[in-house]
Amino acid sequence: MKEKARTARADLDAVLAAGFVCHLGVVVDGTPRVVPTVYGATADTLYFHGSVATPSLVRAPHAEVCVTVTHVDGVVVARSLFEHSVNYRSAMVYGTPRPVTDEDEKLAGLRVVTEQAAPGQWEYARRPNRKELAATSLLALGLDEASVKVRTGPPDDADSLDAALGLWAGVLPLTTVRGAPVPDPALPDSIAPPAHLLRF
């Protein structure tokens, strides 16, 4: 559906900025795998990470991958089942990722990932030590090749013969929201959530 395609770089940036969970599609030993992981995006790079024990992430630098990010905004309920749809924003980024081995870049990339999921947390929490850095693989994928698609609006059958059926049609909106912080049960009552988390 070419009408759903978006070609402006701002559209790609908006889809990536709106989330922090992606799905990494990669072939490992001849078997396709799709692995959910967290990510962070800069102006030209998508960083994503996982344990060095995860085969799909360890081997990803040796092959092309596809990383997808999808946001579901609503279920489109039409007069006919054929015209039912979904309002969504999605991006697929293609390429061959590179392992980030430079310690400074690794820390910078992990900061991007952390800040995308919980802005302000990098400055608040303890930073990774050398052992933790060694146990974490970070991959970097350029944003040069990507596909963005967006679907918005009501059903497409208002001008069809089905409009005379007298059936309700419209959109069931879906949203993802951040709730109030829930403390760790082991946390002393004297430790309150930091301001950067309360902003959510």
Backbone torsions as a table, in degrees:
resi	resn	phi	psi	omega
1	MET	NA	91.9	-173.5
2	LYS	-62.8	-27.2	-178.0
3	GLU	-67.3	-16.0	178.3
4	LYS	-87.4	-10.5	-176.7
5	ALA	-72.2	144.9	175.0
6	ARG	-124.3	134.7	-175.7
7	THR	-112.2	-8.6	179.8
8	ALA	-76.2	137.8	179.4
9	ARG	-61.2	-31.1	179.5
10	ALA	-61.5	-31.5	178.8
11	ASP	-68.2	-40.8	175.9
12	LEU	-62.8	-47.0	-179.1
13	ASP	-59.5	-39.9	-178.3
14	ALA	-66.5	-42.0	179.2
15	VAL	-64.4	-44.4	-179.2
16	LEU	-67.0	-38.0	-178.2
17	ALA	-69.9	-22.7	-174.4
18	ALA	-81.7	-5.5	-177.1
19	GLY	-139.1	-173.7	174.8
20	PHE	-151.6	4.5	174.8
21	VAL	-116.6	128.7	177.7
22	CYS	-124.6	171.4	174.1
23	HIS	-121.5	123.3	-179.3
24	LEU	-96.1	116.7	176.0
25	GLY	-98.4	123.0	-177.0
26	VAL	-151.2	149.9	176.7
27	VAL	-97.4	124.0	-179.9
28	VAL	-120.6	118.1	-179.2
29	ASP	52.9	40.8	177.2
30	GLY	81.0	-0.5	-178.9
31	THR	-112.9	126.0	178.1
32	PRO	-72.2	139.6	176.7
33	ARG	-134.0	146.8	174.5
34	VAL	-124.7	117.0	-172.0
35	VAL	-115.8	122.9	174.2
36	PRO	-77.1	139.2	177.8
37	THR	-156.5	168.2	177.4
38	VAL	-88.9	156.0	-178.2
39	TYR	-143.0	168.1	171.6
40	GLY	-144.5	143.9	-176.6
41	ALA	-120.6	137.1	169.9
42	THR	-106.3	-168.9	-178.7
43	ALA	-63.1	-28.2	-176.0
44	ASP	-135.0	3.0	-174.2
45	THR	-139.7	141.2	172.2
46	LEU	-107.0	120.0	177.3
47	TYR	-102.8	136.3	173.3
48	PHE	-146.7	153.7	-171.6
49	HIS	-145.5	171.9	177.1
50	GLY	-176.3	178.0	179.3
51	SER	-64.3	145.9	177.5
52	VAL	-66.3	-10.5	177.9
53	ALA	-83.3	-7.5	-179.8
54	THR	-81.9	108.5	-174.2
55	PRO	-57.3	-39.1	-176.8
56	SER	-63.6	-36.2	179.6
57	LEU	-78.9	-35.0	179.6
58	VAL	-65.9	-39.4	-174.7
59	ARG	-91.0	-10.7	-177.8
60	ALA	-55.4	-36.0	-178.9
61	PRO	-63.6	-13.2	-177.6
62	HIS	-93.2	1.2	-177.2
63	ALA	-151.0	163.1	175.3
64	GLU	-69.6	147.6	178.8
65	VAL	-130.7	167.2	171.3
66	CYS	-129.2	122.5	177.7
67	VAL	-108.6	127.4	-178.5
68	THR	-118.3	145.2	173.7
69	VAL	-130.8	128.3	-177.7
70	THR	-134.0	137.1	174.1
71	HIS	-122.4	123.6	178.8
72	VAL	-95.8	121.8	-175.9
73	ASP	-104.5	-14.8	178.6
74	GLY	174.2	156.9	172.8
75	VAL	-97.5	125.0	-179.1
76	VAL	-92.1	111.7	-178.0
77	VAL	-99.4	116.2	-176.4
78	ALA	-105.3	180.0	178.7
79	ARG	-77.3	-27.6	175.7
80	SER	-117.9	147.2	179.3
81	LEU	-61.8	-31.6	-179.3
82	PHE	-60.7	-33.4	-175.9
83	GLU	-91.5	-1.2	174.7
84	HIS	-59.5	148.8	-176.9
85	SER	-155.6	-169.2	178.4
86	VAL	-136.4	133.8	170.0
87	ASN	-85.8	128.4	-173.3
88	TYR	-155.4	165.7	169.7
89	ARG	-131.0	129.6	-178.4
90	SER	-142.8	153.0	175.6
91	ALA	-137.9	138.5	172.3
92	MET	-120.6	126.1	180.0
93	VAL	-113.5	128.4	-176.1
94	TYR	-112.7	153.4	173.5
95	GLY	149.9	-174.1	177.6
96	THR	-108.7	111.1	-178.3
97	PRO	-73.1	157.6	176.3
98	ARG	-116.9	142.1	176.2
99	PRO	-71.9	137.2	177.9
100	VAL	-90.9	111.9	-177.7
101	THR	-109.7	-23.1	177.4
102	ASP	-67.4	127.1	-173.7
103	GLU	-62.6	-39.5	-179.7
104	ASP	-65.0	-43.9	178.8
105	GLU	-67.7	-35.9	179.7
106	LYS	-61.9	-45.2	177.9
107	LEU	-63.7	-41.2	179.3
108	ALA	-64.4	-42.0	179.1
109	GLY	-66.2	-41.0	177.3
110	LEU	-65.5	-32.9	175.5
111	ARG	-64.1	-42.1	178.8
112	VAL	-60.1	-44.3	-179.8
113	VAL	-63.9	-46.1	-178.6
114	THR	-63.6	-45.5	-176.8
115	GLU	-68.9	-28.1	178.3
116	GLN	-68.9	-38.1	-179.0
117	ALA	-79.8	-40.8	-176.2
118	ALA	-144.4	83.3	-178.2
119	PRO	-54.0	130.5	-179.8
120	GLY	97.8	-13.7	-174.5
121	GLN	-74.0	-28.2	-178.9
122	TRP	-61.6	-39.9	-179.8
123	GLU	-77.8	-20.8	-174.6
124	TYR	-88.2	-44.6	-172.4
125	ALA	-89.2	167.8	176.0
126	ARG	-66.0	138.2	179.0
127	ARG	-76.3	159.2	178.0
128	PRO	-63.1	140.1	173.9
129	ASN	-90.7	178.8	-175.4
130	ARG	-61.6	-39.1	179.7
131	LYS	-64.5	-41.6	179.2
132	GLU	-68.2	-37.9	176.8
133	LEU	-63.2	-40.3	-179.8
134	ALA	-66.4	-26.9	-178.6
135	ALA	-89.2	2.8	-177.3
136	THR	-120.0	126.4	173.3
137	SER	-97.3	133.8	178.0
138	LEU	-121.1	127.9	179.0
139	LEU	-112.9	145.8	179.1
140	ALA	-120.9	130.4	-179.2
141	LEU	-127.5	125.3	178.5
142	GLY	-66.9	155.0	-178.6
143	LEU	-99.6	24.2	-176.2
144	ASP	-70.1	-33.7	-177.4
145	GLU	-122.1	113.7	-176.9
146	ALA	-151.4	157.8	175.7
147	SER	-126.8	130.0	-179.4
148	VAL	-123.3	132.4	175.9
149	LYS	-134.0	143.7	-178.3
150	VAL	-139.3	135.0	173.8
151	ARG	-125.5	125.2	178.1
152	THR	-132.1	166.4	170.3
153	GLY	95.8	-177.0	-175.5
154	PRO	-79.8	-178.8	176.3
155	PRO	-61.8	161.7	-177.5
156	ASP	-97.1	14.5	-173.8
157	ASP	-111.3	18.0	-179.3
158	ALA	-65.8	-25.8	-179.0
159	ASP	-100.5	10.7	-178.4
160	SER	-96.7	175.2	176.8
161	LEU	-62.8	-24.4	-179.5
162	ASP	-65.9	-18.1	-179.9
163	ALA	-62.4	-22.2	-178.8
164	ALA	-85.8	0.0	-176.7
165	LEU	-74.7	-17.2	-179.7
166	GLY	73.8	29.1	179.9
167	LEU	-103.0	145.7	177.8
168	TRP	-70.2	142.9	176.4
169	ALA	-143.6	150.3	180.0
170	GLY	165.7	-153.7	-175.7
171	VAL	-125.5	134.9	171.0
172	LEU	-98.9	99.9	-174.8
173	PRO	-64.9	145.7	174.6
174	LEU	-128.0	133.4	179.2
175	THR	-135.5	151.4	172.8
176	THR	-110.6	125.7	-178.8
177	VAL	-127.4	151.7	174.3
178	ARG	-89.9	130.9	179.4
179	GLY	-91.2	-177.6	177.8
180	ALA	-68.0	145.1	179.9
181	PRO	-59.2	137.3	177.0
182	VAL	-109.1	116.9	-174.3
183	PRO	-70.1	150.2	170.1
184	ASP	-59.9	131.3	179.8
185	PRO	-57.4	-24.2	-179.3
186	ALA	-83.5	-2.9	-176.1
187	LEU	-77.3	132.4	174.4
188	PRO	-62.3	147.0	-179.3
189	ASP	-60.7	-22.0	-176.2
190	SER	-75.5	-12.3	-178.4
191	ILE	-98.7	110.8	-178.9
192	ALA	-92.6	158.1	176.3
193	PRO	-60.7	140.3	178.4
194	PRO	-69.0	157.4	-174.7
195	ALA	-58.8	-35.8	-176.0
196	HIS	-67.2	-25.8	176.3
197	LEU	-83.7	-32.3	178.5
198	LEU	-66.9	-24.0	179.9
199	ARG	-63.1	-23.9	-179.9
200	PHE	-70.9	NA	NA
